[in-house]
């Protein structure tokens, strides 16, 4: 399995699920989790491109 694929997929799932909660009661928490997911996507993408 390619290095960086798991963090990128995990970040995508976390980002999508937190985006669904942005309109709810805990908007600040959802925003924080959204940033956490986006960071995983970016770091996973860096690993994917770095280890071609």
C-alpha positions as CSV (number, residue, x, y, z in Angstrom):
1,X,0.0,0.0,0.0
2,X,1.3,3.4,-0.9
3,X,2.6,5.6,2.0
4,X,0.3,8.5,2.7
5,X,-2.9,6.8,1.4
6,X,-4.3,6.0,4.8
7,X,-3.9,9.6,6.2
8,X,-5.4,11.1,3.0
9,X,-8.4,8.8,3.1
10,X,-8.9,9.2,6.8
11,X,-8.7,13.0,6.4
12,X,-11.3,12.9,3.6
13,X,-13.7,10.9,5.8
14,X,-13.2,13.2,8.8
15,X,-13.6,16.3,6.7
16,X,-16.8,15.1,5.1
17,X,-18.3,14.0,8.4
18,X,-17.5,17.3,10.1
19,X,-18.8,19.3,7.2
20,X,-22.1,17.6,7.8
21,X,-22.1,18.9,11.4
22,X,-21.3,22.6,10.6
23,X,-25.0,23.6,10.6
24,X,-25.7,22.0,14.0
25,X,-25.4,23.0,17.6
26,X,-21.6,22.5,17.9
27,X,-20.4,24.6,15.1
28,X,-17.0,25.5,16.8
29,X,-16.2,21.8,17.4
30,X,-17.1,20.9,13.9
31,X,-14.9,23.7,12.6
32,X,-12.0,22.3,14.6
33,X,-12.5,18.8,13.4
34,X,-12.8,20.1,9.9
35,X,-9.3,21.7,10.2
36,X,-8.0,18.4,11.7
37,X,-9.3,16.5,8.7
38,X,-8.0,19.0,6.2
39,X,-4.5,18.8,7.8
40,X,-4.6,15.0,7.3
41,X,-5.6,15.3,3.7
42,X,-2.7,17.8,3.1
43,X,-0.1,15.7,4.9
44,X,-1.3,12.5,3.2
45,X,-1.1,14.2,-0.2
46,X,2.4,15.4,0.6
47,X,3.5,11.8,1.4
48,X,1.8,10.4,-1.7
49,X,3.7,12.9,-4.0
50,X,6.9,12.6,-2.1
51,X,7.1,8.7,-2.3
52,X,6.2,8.2,-5.9
